[in-house]
Amino acid sequence: MKLKFITALLCIVFGFSEMNAQSLEIIKLPAPQKSGGMSLMESLNNRQSQRSYSSKELTQQQMSNLLWAAYGINRPNGYRTAPSARAVHEYDIYIIKNDGWFVYDAEQHAMLKMGNENLQEHAGSQDYVQTAPVNLVFVADFDRMEVYDEEMKVFYSATNVGFISQNVYLWCASEGLGTVVRGLIDKEKAKEVLKLRPNQHVVLAQTVGYPGE
Ligand SMILES: Cc1cc2nc3c(=O)[nH]c(=O)nc-3n(C[C@H](O)[C@H](O)[C@H](O)COP(=O)(O)O)c2cc1C
């Protein structure tokens, strides 16, 4: 309790987020590559769900491009590549990899390492999930949605996640990577292992990696 209070106080004084304070390491990503890639029409033509993956890791540059495409900041006012009803931006993207689990910090364009454990077994209930190098978990923070009543929190968070997911689909299509968005994840278990607060909700997950056989 005392530690939590001190952490909160430090965050206010130094102006960094609680997640920053709790992270083991801040992994600054290279700048996203905002030119090149397939044309939008080609990406749309190639967009599809993939359910077989190779274990080949993604490079840091690919992680940078993926996370920026998904939910990065694309304007000076801090708005994102994905729209968000009333610009609430209630999502955090958790990243589950073999070498640990992370949260994407869009302001710093960094991956905050939150733990060293390999949580891939909790990233989804289908076999291919554990073969792939990257699983994203889309977590809605209802504490940021105070402008809405409970029904609208559910509705808008369910709507907003679709845009983030489609950004991932289109970037993966452009990059020649596979992806699939998934509702099949034990949300309560994921909430437990990702140490989420009661008002943070796992909404969907998305697997990313090189296509397998
Ligand atoms: C909200 C949502 C949840 C989904 N959940 C899963 C899932 O848990 N597992 C899975 O393999 N595919 C899942 N999918 C992918 C769909 O099965 C897939 O989009 C559909 O079969 C159409 O194929 P396509 O994406 O290649 O066009 C989901 C898609 C959506 C939009």
The ligand as an SDF file (V2000), in Angstrom:
LIG
                    3D

 31 33  0  0  0  0  0  0  0  0999 V2000
  -14.1310  -10.2900  -33.3150 C   0  0  0  0  0  0  0  0  0  0  0  0
  -13.4250  -11.4560  -33.9840 C   0  0  0  0  0  0  0  0  0  0  0  0
  -13.0220  -12.5460  -33.2260 C   0  0  0  0  0  0  0  0  0  0  0  0
  -12.3240  -13.5960  -33.8170 C   0  0  0  0  0  0  0  0  0  0  0  0
  -11.8840  -14.6250  -33.0480 N   0  0  0  0  0  0  0  0  0  0  0  0
  -11.1350  -15.6030  -33.5980 C   0  0  0  0  0  0  0  0  0  0  0  0
  -10.5410  -16.6180  -32.7760 C   0  0  0  0  0  0  0  0  0  0  0  0
  -10.6870  -16.6350  -31.5540 O   0  0  0  0  0  0  0  0  0  0  0  0
   -9.7850  -17.5580  -33.3780 N   0  0  0  0  0  0  0  0  0  0  0  0
   -9.5510  -17.5690  -34.7270 C   0  0  0  0  0  0  0  0  0  0  0  0
   -8.8400  -18.4630  -35.1980 O   0  0  0  0  0  0  0  0  0  0  0  0
  -10.0980  -16.6210  -35.5410 N   0  0  0  0  0  0  0  0  0  0  0  0
  -10.8580  -15.6270  -34.9980 C   0  0  0  0  0  0  0  0  0  0  0  0
  -11.3440  -14.6080  -35.7840 N   0  0  0  0  0  0  0  0  0  0  0  0
  -11.0330  -14.5680  -37.2190 C   0  0  0  0  0  0  0  0  0  0  0  0
  -12.2390  -14.9520  -38.0830 C   0  0  0  0  0  0  0  0  0  0  0  0
  -12.5170  -16.3380  -37.9080 O   0  0  0  0  0  0  0  0  0  0  0  0
  -11.9080  -14.6370  -39.5290 C   0  0  0  0  0  0  0  0  0  0  0  0
  -11.8220  -13.2240  -39.6750 O   0  0  0  0  0  0  0  0  0  0  0  0
  -12.9610  -15.1790  -40.4750 C   0  0  0  0  0  0  0  0  0  0  0  0
  -12.8620  -16.5850  -40.5520 O   0  0  0  0  0  0  0  0  0  0  0  0
  -12.8200  -14.6080  -41.8750 C   0  0  0  0  0  0  0  0  0  0  0  0
  -11.5310  -14.9050  -42.3930 O   0  0  0  0  0  0  0  0  0  0  0  0
  -10.5630  -13.7530  -42.9100 P   0  0  0  0  0  0  0  0  0  0  0  0
  -10.1680  -12.8960  -41.7540 O   0  0  0  0  0  0  0  0  0  0  0  0
   -9.3970  -14.4780  -43.5050 O   0  0  0  0  0  0  0  0  0  0  0  0
  -11.3250  -12.9600  -43.9270 O   0  0  0  0  0  0  0  0  0  0  0  0
  -12.0710  -13.5790  -35.2190 C   0  0  0  0  0  0  0  0  0  0  0  0
  -12.4980  -12.4690  -35.9730 C   0  0  0  0  0  0  0  0  0  0  0  0
  -13.1520  -11.4190  -35.3760 C   0  0  0  0  0  0  0  0  0  0  0  0
  -13.5670  -10.2290  -36.2090 C   0  0  0  0  0  0  0  0  0  0  0  0
  1  2  1  0
  2  3  1  0
  2 30  2  0
  3  4  2  0
  4  5  1  0
  4 28  1  0
  5  6  2  0
  6  7  1  0
  6 13  1  0
  7  8  2  0
  7  9  1  0
  9 10  1  0
 10 11  2  0
 10 12  1  0
 12 13  2  0
 13 14  1  0
 14 15  1  0
 14 28  1  0
 15 16  1  0
 16 17  1  0
 16 18  1  0
 18 19  1  0
 18 20  1  0
 20 21  1  0
 20 22  1  0
 22 23  1  0
 23 24  1  0
 24 25  2  0
 24 26  1  0
 24 27  1  0
 28 29  2  0
 29 30  1  0
 30 31  1  0
M  END
$$$$
